[in-house]
Amino acid sequence: MYKTIGILAHVDAGKTTFSEQLLYHTNSIRQRGRVDHKDTFLDHHAIEKQRGITVFAEQAVISYNGSTYTLIDTPGHVDFSPEMERAIQVMDYAVLIISAVDGVEGHTETVWQLLRKHQVPTFFFINKTDREGTDIKNILSEMRTQLSADIFDFTSSFTEEVIEFIAERDEELLETYMESGFEQALWLKTLKTMIHDNKVFACTSGSALKDIGVMDFFEMLDQLTETTYNETDDFAARVYKIRHDDNGKRITFLKALSGTLRVREEVLYGGKSEKITQIRVYSGNKYKAVEQVHAGELFAVTGLTEASIGDGIGSLQEQAIFNLIPTLKSKVVFDPSLHVKDVLSCFRHLDAEDPSLRVYWDEHFQEIHVHVMGVIQLEVLQEVVKERFQMDVAFEDPKILYKETIGTPVIGYGHFEPLKHYAEVHLKIEPGERNSGITFENACHANDLSIGHQNLVRTHLFERDHHGLLTGSALTDVKITLLTGRGHNEHTAGGDFREATYRALRQGLEQAENILLEPYYDFKIKVATEQIGRVLSDIQQASGNFGPPETVGDTVIISGKVPVATFMNYSTTFASFTHGKGALSLLFGGYDRCHNEEQIIEEIGYDKDADPEYTSTSIFCAKGKGYAVPWQEAEQAMHC
């Protein structure tokens, strides 16, 4: 039986130390490492050893009690959350570690919400119970209040309290218990199902550093988990990680969801088929080559040249959706002696390994931009580029990543007809639901425009981010419908429909009410009663909003929404006036109307009429010459 177990936590909760103990006691490593000694098995990257934090999600293989476990140690720092989320998508079960000293911290709640969103069955381990003054009952109470009321303490197995807890949640089991008493085999089977179905969450406690309770926890986890993967079905897998070896060869990491895979077999993804040239099973930074892998296994392959993180492989063709999206962007700064194409090439490599970077090349200004979660990520990125590509780069201070949408429906017209070229496109552009991105509908008849040309229009709408008119930021939250169009049997050439589509989109935006959007946090704050006045004042000054405060004992919990721009550095202020005793959880809550739109538009200073990549002007042809028609007159000049 193959089981993938993820280890997650707020930074410094003891996640990597916990993993080291498991690996040691299951004879997977000969010697336990320590984060402070910079010799842990899973944090083997030089940057991780230097900083004492996990940056990359790494895995180790454990054989125990007839099952093969793949343990994934994930980053705990918020700046590397996208790496953590990518790993979550291939976990069968998760272990969420809570520090008995710090309790439920801000990032703990972020991790918990992600686990719930992806429906990963979760176990808890309360760590650092050897520290003086820790109170497990208080921590459990806090976990039940802030995370889930369905968390129960299984440290002493089936106590009366546990039996009562489970019976309350299963009527059939309660009836059986009342009639014939307690039968451990039946209760274990039921509990296993309830854990798998995310109805209850088992918890134990101990100290990873002092090696207290870690193997007791693992024995419980082994007893209460099972996986059922079908090897007889067609092969299906999900890409969850991309790496490049020292020679630049692309390594694609997969989770097999069904079937089997052998070396030299061909697999389908994204409409193309490629042959697997090697299969590797990794543990830490070492691997062994194997001839075949089975459903449930995590492994890596060579031979897939274009597969992206989140892609389905084989009979699984749907793309994974990730919730953690960077809200900042930064310009790459490098010495003029470095060739820009070489720098861009190295960032393209990194973009394949971390698609949240969204590396963007600005042709007009000859600049490279990256999307990031925070300053720590930029520092690590700088070190990675130096170590792997021997290039010294820096980054400008990160800026907020704005987006744009519209508030009114419009019809946009685009025509491109210089001599011996021809394409015309009519698009209906409507406001979409907030955070829905760009959606497309085709209402064009094949008699008006060929299916091939219709597909070209759709391709050009999704091939890149399109600039809005206010700040040049990416257009989002719109529904675009292709109404009609026209091509020419002789004169329509490659690129003509790109020109017509872009012009139609831009001409539509010229007519619409344009709206600037900014990223928001969903926040949850827990403070002592006497500090709530200060917190509410800070939120209002930050242009946030909140619901009615909830009082629990001598603390107050408040939730709401606040712009990232005004709150991204608030954690330092918050920790200072709460003396580190308050809890602040910030989770990306999508985009909404910018609170200071006019100020931002003025600061960015985008000139919509001077954008080298976009124009709303259409081109028509008369007497063998092309001539321009401004957007205001375009509708009357159209041929359709």
C-alpha positions in Angstrom: 0.0 0.0 0.0 1.3 3.4 -1.0 0.6 6.4 1.2 1.7 10.0 0.6 1.9 12.0 3.9 2.6 15.7 4.0 4.1 17.4 7.0 2.9 21.0 7.4 3.2 23.8 10.0 3.7 27.5 10.7 7.4 28.3 10.5 9.5 27.1 13.5 6.8 24.7 14.8 9.3 21.8 14.5 8.2 20.3 11.3 11.6 19.3 9.9 12.8 18.0 13.3 9.6 15.8 13.5 10.4 14.5 10.0 14.0 13.6 11.0 12.7 11.6 13.9 10.3 9.6 11.7 13.0 8.9 9.1 15.5 7.8 11.8 13.1 5.4 13.7 11.9 3.8 10.4 15.6 3.2 9.4 15.4 5.5 6.5 18.4 7.5 7.7 21.3 6.4 9.9 21.6 9.6 11.9 19.2 12.3 12.9 19.9 15.8 11.7 19.0 19.1 13.4 18.0 22.3 11.8 20.4 24.3 14.0 23.2 21.9 13.1 22.5 22.4 9.4 22.5 18.6 8.7 18.9 17.6 8.2 18.2 15.0 5.5 15.3 16.9 3.8 16.6 20.5 4.1 19.6 19.5 2.0 19.8 22.6 -0.2 22.6 25.1 0.8 20.1 28.0 1.0 17.9 26.0 3.5 20.9 25.1 5.6 22.1 28.6 5.7 18.7 30.1 6.6 17.4 27.3 8.8 14.1 27.2 7.0 12.4 24.9 4.5 12.2 26.5 1.1 11.6 23.6 -1.2 9.1 20.7 -0.7 11.2 17.6 -0.6 10.3 13.9 -0.1 11.7 10.8 1.6 10.6 7.2 1.3 9.7 5.1 4.4 8.9 1.4 4.5 6.8 0.6 7.6 4.5 -2.2 8.6 3.9 -3.4 5.0 3.2 0.1 3.6 5.4 2.4 1.5 5.2 6.0 2.8 6.4 9.0 0.9 6.9 11.8 3.4 6.8 15.4 2.0 8.3 18.1 4.1 6.8 21.4 3.0 7.9 25.1 3.5 6.4 26.8 6.6 7.2 30.4 5.7 4.3 32.3 4.0 6.5 33.5 1.2 6.8 29.9 -0.1 3.1 29.0 0.3 2.6 28.2 -3.4 5.3 25.5 -3.1 3.4 24.1 -0.2 0.0 24.2 -2.0 1.5 22.3 -5.0 2.5 19.5 -2.6 -0.9 19.5 -0.9 -2.5 18.4 -4.2 -0.8 15.0 -4.2 -1.1 14.2 -0.4 -3.2 11.3 0.8 -3.1 12.5 4.4 -1.5 15.5 6.1 0.1 16.0 9.5 -0.3 19.6 10.8 2.1 20.4 13.6 1.1 22.9 16.2 3.7 24.4 18.6 2.5 24.0 22.2 4.4 27.2 23.0 2.8 29.4 20.3 -0.5 27.7 19.7 -2.5 28.3 16.5 -0.6 30.9 14.6 -1.5 33.0 11.6 0.0 30.8 9.0 -1.4 27.7 10.7 -4.9 28.9 9.8 -3.8 29.5 6.2 -2.5 25.9 5.9 -5.7 24.5 7.5 -7.9 26.4 5.1 -5.9 25.0 2.2 -6.2 21.5 3.5 -9.9 21.9 3.8 -10.2 23.4 0.3 -8.4 20.4 -1.1 -10.1 18.0 1.2 -7.0 16.3 2.6 -7.6 14.2 5.7 -5.5 15.7 8.5 -3.8 14.6 11.7 -2.4 16.9 14.4 0.7 16.7 16.5 1.1 19.2 19.3 4.9 19.7 19.5 7.3 21.2 22.1 5.2 19.9 25.1 8.5 19.6 27.0 8.7 23.4 27.3 7.8 24.8 30.7 4.3 26.2 31.1 2.7 24.4 28.1 -0.9 23.4 28.6 -2.1 20.7 26.2 -5.8 21.1 27.2 -5.6 24.9 26.5 -4.0 24.3 23.1 -6.6 21.7 22.2 -9.3 24.0 23.2 -7.8 26.8 21.0 -7.5 24.4 18.1 -11.2 23.3 18.4 -12.2 27.0 18.5 -10.1 28.3 15.7 -9.7 25.3 13.4 -12.4 22.6 14.0 -14.6 21.3 16.7 -14.0 17.8 15.3 -10.4 17.5 16.6 -10.0 14.9 19.3 -7.1 13.7 21.5 -6.1 10.2 20.6 -3.0 10.1 22.8 -4.3 7.3 25.0 -6.3 5.5 22.2 -9.9 4.6 23.0 -10.6 6.5 26.2 -14.2 7.0 27.4 -13.9 10.6 26.1 -12.8 9.4 22.6 -15.6 6.8 22.5 -18.2 9.4 23.4 -16.7 11.8 20.8 -16.9 9.3 18.0 -20.3 7.9 19.0 -21.8 11.5 18.9 -20.8 11.6 15.2 -22.0 8.1 14.1 -25.5 7.1 15.0 -25.1 3.5 13.9 -22.0 3.0 15.9 -23.8 4.5 18.9 -26.6 2.0 18.6 -24.2 -0.9 18.3 -22.3 0.4 21.4 -25.5 0.6 23.4 -26.5 -2.9 22.4 -23.3 -4.9 22.5 -20.7 -2.6 24.0 -17.2 -1.7 22.6 -15.6 -3.8 19.9 -12.2 -2.3 19.0 -12.0 -3.7 15.5 -15.4 -2.1 14.5 -14.5 1.2 16.2 -11.1 1.3 14.4 -12.7 0.6 11.0 -15.3 3.3 11.6 -12.7 5.8 12.8 -10.5 5.1 9.8 -13.5 5.9 7.5 -14.4 9.1 9.4 -10.8 10.3 9.2 -10.6 9.6 5.5 -13.9 11.4 5.0 -12.7 14.5 6.9 -15.4 14.1 9.6 -12.9 13.9 12.5 -9.2 14.8 13.0 -7.0 12.8 15.4 -4.4 14.5 17.5 -1.5 13.5 19.8 1.3 15.4 21.4 5.0 15.2 22.3 8.4 16.7 21.6 10.1 16.2 18.3 13.4 17.5 19.6 13.4 15.3 22.7 12.0 12.4 20.7 8.9 12.1 22.8 5.6 10.7 21.2 6.8 10.9 17.6 6.7 7.1 16.9 3.5 6.7 19.0 2.0 9.2 16.7 3.2 7.4 13.6 1.9 4.1 14.8 -1.5 5.7 15.3 -1.3 7.2 11.8 -0.3 3.8 10.3 -3.3 2.2 12.0 -5.8 4.8 11.0 -4.9 5.4 7.3 -5.5 3.5 4.1 -5.4 4.2 0.4 -7.2 2.5 -2.5 -5.5 3.0 -5.9 -6.6 1.0 -8.9 -3.7 -0.4 -10.9 -6.0 -2.0 -13.5 -7.3 1.3 -14.9 -5.6 3.4 -17.5 -2.5 5.3 -16.4 -3.3 8.7 -14.9 -1.0 11.1 -13.0 -0.6 14.7 -11.9 2.5 16.8 -12.3 3.3 18.4 -8.9 6.9 19.6 -9.2 9.5 20.4 -11.9 13.2 20.5 -11.3 16.4 20.6 -13.5 19.5 18.5 -12.8 23.0 19.8 -12.8 23.1 19.2 -16.6 20.0 21.2 -17.2 17.9 18.1 -17.9 14.2 18.6 -17.0 12.9 16.3 -14.3 9.1 16.0 -14.0 7.7 14.8 -10.7 4.4 12.9 -10.8 1.8 11.3 -8.5 0.3 8.2 -10.2 -3.4 8.2 -9.5 -4.3 5.0 -11.4 -2.7 2.3 -13.6 1.0 1.6 -14.0 3.8 3.2 -16.0 6.9 1.6 -17.5 10.1 3.1 -19.0 9.8 3.8 -22.8 6.1 4.0 -22.7 4.4 7.0 -24.3 2.1 9.2 -22.3 -0.3 11.9 -23.5 -0.6 15.4 -22.0 -1.8 18.7 -23.4 -2.6 17.2 -26.8 0.9 15.8 -27.3 2.5 12.4 -26.8 6.1 11.8 -25.5 8.1 8.8 -24.4 9.3 8.3 -20.8 13.1 7.8 -21.0 13.7 7.2 -17.3 11.8 6.7 -14.1 13.3 7.8 -10.8 12.2 7.3 -7.2 13.6 10.1 -5.0 14.4 10.1 -1.3 16.0 13.4 -0.3 18.4 14.5 -3.1 19.2 10.9 -4.1 17.2 8.6 -6.4 17.1 5.1 -7.8 16.1 4.3 -11.3 13.3 1.8 -11.7 11.6 0.1 -14.6 8.0 0.5 -13.4 5.8 2.4 -11.0 2.3 1.8 -9.7 -0.8 3.8 -8.8 -0.3 5.7 -5.5 3.5 6.2 -6.0 5.4 9.5 -6.2 8.2 9.5 -8.7 10.0 11.5 -11.3 10.5 11.0 -15.0 12.7 12.3 -17.8 11.4 12.7 -21.4 8.5 15.1 -20.8 9.8 18.4 -22.3 6.8 20.7 -21.9 4.6 19.3 -19.0 3.8 22.0 -16.5 3.0 21.9 -12.8 -0.6 21.0 -12.3 -1.0 19.2 -15.7 -2.9 15.9 -15.9 -1.0 13.1 -17.6 -2.5 10.1 -19.4 -6.2 9.6 -18.9 -6.3 12.6 -16.5 -6.4 15.7 -18.7 -7.7 18.4 -16.4 -5.4 21.1 -15.0 -5.1 21.7 -11.3 -6.3 25.0 -9.9 -4.1 26.8 -7.3 -5.5 29.2 -4.8 -2.3 31.0 -3.5 -1.5 33.7 -6.0 1.3 36.2 -5.6 0.1 39.8 -5.1 3.4 41.6 -5.7 5.7 42.1 -8.7 9.3 43.1 -8.9 11.7 44.1 -11.7 14.9 42.1 -12.1 18.0 44.3 -12.0 21.3 43.0 -13.5 24.6 44.3 -14.7 24.6 45.5 -18.4 27.6 43.1 -19.0 25.1 40.2 -18.7 23.2 39.4 -21.9 19.5 39.9 -21.4 18.7 36.7 -23.2 20.9 34.7 -20.8 19.2 36.2 -17.8 15.8 35.6 -19.2 16.7 32.0 -20.0 17.6 31.3 -16.4 14.4 32.9 -15.2 12.4 30.8 -17.7 14.0 27.7 -16.0 12.9 29.0 -12.6 9.4 29.8 -13.9 8.9 26.2 -15.0 9.8 25.1 -11.4 7.7 27.7 -9.8 4.8 28.8 -12.1 3.6 31.4 -9.5 6.6 33.5 -10.5 4.9 34.3 -13.8 8.1 35.6 -15.4 7.2 38.4 -17.8 9.4 39.9 -20.5 8.6 43.5 -21.4 9.8 43.8 -25.0 9.4 47.5 -25.2 11.3 48.4 -22.0 13.6 45.3 -22.3 12.8 44.4 -18.7 12.2 41.1 -16.8 9.5 41.1 -14.1 8.6 38.4 -11.6 5.6 37.9 -9.3 6.3 37.1 -5.7 4.7 36.5 -2.3 7.2 38.7 -0.3 10.6 40.0 0.3 12.1 36.8 1.8 11.2 35.0 -1.5 13.1 37.7 -3.4 16.2 37.2 -1.2 16.1 33.4 -1.8 15.5 33.9 -5.5 18.7 36.1 -5.6 20.7 33.3 -3.9 19.3 30.6 -6.2 20.2 32.6 -9.4 23.7 33.1 -8.0 24.2 29.5 -7.0 22.7 27.8 -10.1 23.5 30.2 -12.9 26.5 32.1 -11.5 24.7 35.4 -12.1 24.5 38.4 -9.8 21.0 39.9 -10.0 19.0 42.1 -7.7 15.4 43.1 -7.5 13.6 46.4 -7.1 11.3 46.8 -4.1 8.2 44.8 -4.8 5.0 46.6 -5.9 1.4 45.7 -5.7 0.1 43.7 -8.6 -3.0 45.5 -9.8 -5.6 44.2 -12.3 -8.4 45.8 -14.3 -12.0 45.0 -15.3 -15.1 46.7 -16.7 -18.4 47.7 -15.2 -20.6 47.9 -18.4 -21.1 45.5 -21.3 -19.8 46.6 -24.7 -19.2 45.3 -28.2 -15.7 45.7 -29.5 -14.8 45.9 -33.2 -11.4 45.1 -34.7 -10.4 45.1 -38.4 -6.9 44.5 -39.8 -6.5 45.0 -43.5 -3.2 46.4 -44.7 -2.4 45.4 -48.3 -2.7 41.6 -48.8 -3.9 41.0 -45.2 -7.5 40.6 -43.9 -9.2 39.8 -40.6 -12.2 41.2 -38.8 -13.5 40.3 -35.3 -16.6 41.4 -33.3 -16.5 40.7 -29.5 -19.1 41.2 -26.8 -17.3 42.0 -23.6 -19.3 41.9 -20.3 -18.4 42.2 -16.6 -17.8 38.8 -15.1 -18.1 37.7 -11.5 -15.3 38.9 -9.2 -12.2 36.7 -9.3 -13.6 34.7 -12.3 -10.8 35.6 -14.6 -11.5 35.7 -18.4 -14.2 33.3 -19.7 -15.1 32.8 -23.4 -18.2 31.9 -25.3 -18.5 31.4 -29.0 -21.7 32.6 -30.7 -20.2 32.9 -34.2 -21.7 30.8 -37.0 -19.4 28.8 -39.3 -21.0 30.4 -42.3 -19.6 33.7 -41.2 -16.2 32.6 -40.0 -14.5 29.3 -40.4 -14.0 27.1 -37.3 -10.2 27.4 -37.7 -10.4 31.2 -37.6 -12.9 31.0 -34.6 -10.3 28.9 -32.7 -7.6 31.4 -33.6 -9.6 34.2 -31.9 -10.0 32.1 -28.7 -6.3 31.3 -28.8 -5.3 34.9 -29.0 -7.6 35.9 -26.1 -5.9 33.4 -23.8 -2.3 33.5 -25.0 -1.3 36.3 -22.7 -2.5 38.8 -20.2 -4.2 41.8 -21.9 -3.6 45.4 -20.8 -6.4 47.4 -19.3 -6.7 51.1 -20.1 -6.2 52.7 -16.7 -2.8 51.4 -15.6 -1.8 48.8 -18.3 -2.5 46.1 -15.7 -3.9 42.7 -16.7 -7.6 42.5 -17.7 -9.7 40.1 -15.6 -13.2 39.2 -14.6 -14.8 39.6 -18.0 -16.9 37.3 -20.2 -15.9 37.6 -23.9 -18.2 36.3 -26.6 -17.2 36.0 -30.2 -20.2 37.3 -32.1 -18.9 37.2 -35.7 -15.9 37.9 -37.9 -14.6 37.6 -41.4 -11.5 36.2 -43.1 -10.3 36.1 -46.7 -9.5 32.9 -48.7 -6.4 34.5 -50.3 -5.3 37.4 -48.1 -5.8 36.2 -44.5 -2.3 35.3 -43.3 -0.7 34.2 -40.0 -1.1 36.9 -37.3 -4.0 38.7 -38.9 -6.5 37.4 -36.5 -4.3 38.2 -33.6 -4.2 41.8 -34.8 -8.0 42.0 -35.3 -8.7 40.3 -31.9 -6.4 42.6 -29.9 -7.9 45.7 -31.7 -11.5 44.5 -31.0 -10.7 43.9 -27.4 -9.1 47.3 -27.0 -11.8 49.1 -28.9 -14.4 47.6 -26.6 -12.4 48.7 -23.5 -12.4 52.3 -24.9 -16.2 52.3 -24.7 -16.5 50.7 -21.3 -16.5 51.9 -17.7 -13.0 50.7 -16.6 -12.4 49.7 -13.0 -9.1 49.2 -11.2 -8.8 46.2 -8.9 -6.3 45.5 -6.1 -5.6 42.3 -4.1 -7.2 41.9 -0.7 -6.5 39.8 2.4 -9.1 37.8 4.2 -7.9 38.5 7.8 -8.6 36.9 11.1 -7.2 38.6 14.2 -7.3 37.4 17.8 -6.2 39.8 20.6 -6.8 40.5 24.3 -10.0 42.5 25.0 -8.1 45.7 25.9 -6.4 45.7 22.5 -9.4 45.4 20.2 -9.9 49.2 20.0 -6.4 49.7 18.6 -7.0 46.8 16.1 -10.3 48.2 14.8 -8.8 51.6 14.4 -5.9 50.2 12.4 -8.2 48.2 10.1 -10.3 51.3 9.4 -7.2 53.4 8.6 -6.1 50.6 6.3 -9.4 50.9 4.3 -10.5 47.4 5.5 -13.9 46.2 6.7 -14.9 43.7 9.4 -17.8 41.8 10.9 -19.0 41.9 14.5 -16.2 41.0 16.9 -16.6 37.6 18.7 -15.6 37.3 22.3 -14.1 34.0 23.6 -13.1 34.2 27.2 -10.7 37.2 27.6 -9.9 37.4 23.9 -11.7 38.9 20.9 -11.7 37.5 17.4 -12.4 39.7 14.4 -12.6 38.8 10.7 -12.8 40.9 7.6 -11.2 42.0 4.3 -8.4 44.6 3.9 -6.2 45.7 0.9 -2.8 44.0 0.7 -1.3 47.4 -0.1 -2.2 48.8 3.3 -1.8 45.7 5.4 1.2 43.8 3.9 3.6 45.1 6.6 1.1 45.1 9.5 2.4 41.9 11.1 5.4 43.7 12.5 3.3 46.4 14.1 0.8 43.9 15.3 3.5 41.7 17.0 4.9 44.8 18.6 1.8 46.1 20.4 0.4 42.6 21.3 3.9 41.7 22.5 3.8 38.6 20.3 0.7 37.2 22.1 -1.9 38.2 19.4 -2.7 36.0 16.4 -2.9 37.4 12.9 -4.0 35.3 9.9 -3.8 36.7 6.4 -5.1 34.7 3.5 -5.3 35.9 -0.1 -8.9 36.8 -0.6 -9.0 37.7 -4.3 -9.3 41.0 -6.0 -11.8 43.8 -5.5 -12.2 47.5 -6.3 -9.1 49.6 -5.5 -9.6 51.8 -2.5 -7.4 54.6 -3.9 -7.9 54.2 -7.6 -7.2 57.8 -8.7 -4.0 57.9 -6.7 -2.7 54.7 -8.2 -3.6 55.6 -11.8 -1.7 58.9 -11.4 1.3 57.1 -9.8 1.6 54.5 -12.5 1.1 57.1 -15.3 0.1 54.6 -18.0 -0.6 56.2 -21.4 -3.2 54.0 -23.2 -2.4 55.7 -26.5 1.3 55.0 -26.3 1.2 51.3 -25.5 3.5 49.6 -28.1 1.7 46.3 -27.8 -1.9 47.5 -28.1 -4.0 49.9 -30.2 -7.7 50.4 -30.6 -7.3 51.7 -34.1 -8.4 49.5 -36.9 -6.7 49.3 -40.3 -8.7 49.3 -43.6 -7.5 49.2 -47.2 -8.5 51.4 -50.1 -6.8 52.0 -53.5 -4.0 49.6 -52.6 -3.2 51.4 -49.4 -3.9 50.7 -45.7 -5.4 53.6 -43.7 -6.2 53.9 -40.0 -9.7 54.3 -38.5 -9.8 55.5 -34.9 -11.8 53.5 -32.4 -14.7 56.0 -32.3 -15.4 55.5 -36.0 -14.5 51.8 -36.2 -18.1 50.4 -35.9 -19.4 52.3 -38.9 -16.5 51.1 -41.0 -16.8 47.4 -40.3 -17.5 44.9 -43.2 -19.7 42.4 -41.2 
